[in-house]
C-alpha cells in the first residue's frame, strides 16, 4: 500500500472483521493516523469488535499482511486478548527484530524483494509456534457453517469444555467464543451487503442469521456506529 498523493488520503472508517493485520512501514514517513493518534513505525491492528478511523499519511509505503481469525497468535506468541481492539507498535512486540526488518525493507529496491524479506521473518516466527487443532477446527466450523452456531455446538463438536474453549479463544482469537460468534454474524451480513447490494436489508438480516431487525440494527450500531442503511450508502466506510 502506497500513498503517492501530495495530501493524506481521506478519512475512512474500517469495520471489525475478527482479523489481525500487520502494517510494516518501509519509508521514513509516518504511517497513518488511527483513531486520532499518529503512528510513525510498523503497527499491529486488531479489529475484533470495534471500528477504526484511519487516515494514511502522504508519502507512506507499507507491506500489509492480514491474518485470518486465530492465526496471528502463531506469529506474535502472546495472548491475543491483550491486542483486541487496539493498535500497537510492532517494535513493542517483536522488539529489535521489527527495527531490523524495517531497515532491510527500506534498503530493498522493489516490493517483490520486500515481500520476500517479510516472508522470511514470518516463517522464522512460525517455526517456533504450536498449533491447536481443536480451536482451528472450531473457527473453521463457525466460518463455513451456513447456519448460526452456538457456543454449546462448538464445544460439542470439538469435545472440550466451555471453560477450555473460552481460555483458548481469548489466547488465539482475542474474543470469547460468544463474542466471536456475534461479530462473525455481523461480518457475514457485511459480506451479503457487499455481494447483494440491491437486496432488502430485511432479507440480508435473515440470510446472515439474525432472528429480528432489532438485533440486526443493534449490532450495526455497536460494530460500525451507523445503521445498516447508512453503512450500505456510505462512501467512507470500508468492509
N, C-alpha and C positions, 0 to 999 in steps of 0.2 A: 504494500500500500504506500503510495507516494502522493504528497500534496505539492504539486509544482506551481500552483497558482500564486499570485502576488499577495493574496489575502488568505486568512484562515478559512477553512471550509465552514459552511453554515452549521449552526447548531442542529443536532439531531438527537432524538430520544430512542435509545436502543432497549428493546424489551427483554425480559428474562427468558432464558432458554435452557436452564439447568446445565449449561456448559461452562467450562473454564477456558479462558483464552489467554494466550501469551503474545505480547507485542514487543518485539526486540528491535530497539532503535539502532540504526546504523549511521546516523548523522549526529552532528553537534547541536542540531536544532531541538528545542523542547518538543516532546512528542504530542501532547494533547492536553486539553482542559477537560476534566471529567468531574461532573458534579461540582463545578466552580473551583476545583483545585488543579493547579498546574503540575504536570508530570514531565520531567526532563529526560529520564532514562527509561530503560525497558521496564515493563509492568506486567503484572498478572491481574486479570479481572475475572471475577466470579459472579456472573449474573444469575443467581439462583432464584430469587423471588422478588427482586425489585428492579425497576428500570434504571438506566443510567443515562444522563445527559452528556453528550460527547461533542467536542469541537477539536478537530485535528488542526495542528499548527502549520502555517505555511513553511515550506521547505523541509518538512519532516518526511522521513522514509523509514518504514518498518517492515519486518517479516512477521506475519501474523499466523499463529497456529491455534486452531480450535480443537480442544479435547472433548470427546463425547462424554456424556454423564458417567461419572465413576472412574474415568480413565486417567485424569490428571494426577491422582494420588500416586500412581506408579512413577511419576517423573519428579514430583516435589517432595515426597516422603515425609509429609506432615499431615495431621488430621485436617481434612478439607473444611470442617466447620469453622476453623479459625480464619478462613478466607471468604466465607459466604457473604455475598452482597458487599464486597469490598474491592478496592483497587490497591495493590501492594507493589512496591518496587521490587523487581526481580533480584536485585543485589541483597535485599534483606532475607531472601530465601536461599538463593544459590551462592551467596557471598562472593568470594573472589572469582569464582567461575563465570559469573554473569559479566563482570568487567572484562575478563579475558576474552569472552566470546564477542562482546561489543567491539573491542579493539580489532579483532580479526575481521569482523564484518565491515568495519569502517575502511579497512585496507583492501577488501575484496573489490574487484573491478566490475562485477555484474551480479544480478540476482541469482543466477544459476549457481555460482560459486558460494554465494551467501546461504542459499538453501542447503547446500551440501555441508557447509560448516555447522549450521544449526542442527542438521540431522545427526552429525557425529556426536554432538553434546547430548542430544535427546537419547540416542542409543546407549550412551555411557550411563545415563541415569536409569534407563530401562533395564540394563543388565543387572542392576542391584535391587530390582523390585521383585515382589512376590504377588502372584495372582490369587484372587479369592473367587473361585468359580461359582460359588453359591450366590454371591452378590452380583456377579456379572450376569448370571442366568436370570436373576430377579429383574435386573434392569432391562435385559433383552425382552423378557416376557411383558413388562409394562409398556415398552415401546412398540412391540409388534402386535399386541392384543387389539382386536377390533372393538372390544367392549371395555368399559371402565373396570378396573380391578380394585379389590380391597386389600388392606394390609394382611388380613387373615388368609386371603387367597395366595399372597406371595409367600407367607410363612409355610403354608401347607404344601405348596409346590416345591419349595426349597428344603422342607423337612427340618426347619430350625425354629427356635423360639422367637417371639416378638421382641424380647429384650436383646437377644443377639442381633436380630435384624436391625433394630434401632441403633445399636452401637456401631455396627459395620456401615450403615448408611451415613451416619454422622462422620465416620472416618473416611469413607471413599467418596461420597457424594457431597456432603456438607449440609444435607437436609435430613429430617426424619422421613421414614417411608411414607407417612400420611401426607406430609408437606410436599414430598416429591411427586406423589400421585396427583395431587391437586394442581401443581404447576405444570405437570406433564399434560393434564387435560386442557389447561389453558393454551399450552404450546400447540397441541393438536388442533384447537379451534383456530389458532392463527394460521396454521397450515391450510385448513379448509378455507379460511378467509382469503388467503392469497391465491389458492388454486381455483376457487369458485367465487369470484368477486360479484357475480350477478345473482347468487342465491340469497334468499332472505336470511336475515340474522337468526330468526327463529329456527329455520332448518339447520343452519350451521351449528347452533347451540345443541340441538338434538343429536346431530351426527357426531358431535365432539364428546358426547356423554353427559351433557347437562340435563337434569331432570326438569328444570324450570328456568324461566327467564331471569328470575330474581338472582339465582346463584351465578348465572352467566354474566349478568351485569355487574354483580358484586366483585367477581374475580377480575374483570377488566378494570374496575376502579382501583382494586388493590395492586394488580401487577403492572398496570400501564398508567394509571392516573387519569384515564379517559373512559368514556363509554365505548361500547363496541362500534357504534356508528362513527364516532369521532376517530377511532383507530383506522377504520376502513377508508375514511375520506381524507386522512391527514397525509401531507407530503413530507413531514419531518419526523415521522415515526418509522423506525426500521424493525422488521421482524421477518 
